[in-house]
């Protein structure tokens, strides 16, 4: 599953979101996470060193 913005941002890039839960954990384990609260505050989670392996 994924999400893609309908329009590009000011720099011409499209924002995307991916659901990696069905991916092979060994392949995605070292990918960095950019987490945020998408329900209430839309604030980013402060964890610049977090990777996918931290939440699987």
Beta strands, then each sheet from edge to edge (+ up, - down):
strand 1: 2-4
strand 2: 16-18
sheet 1: 1+ 2-
end
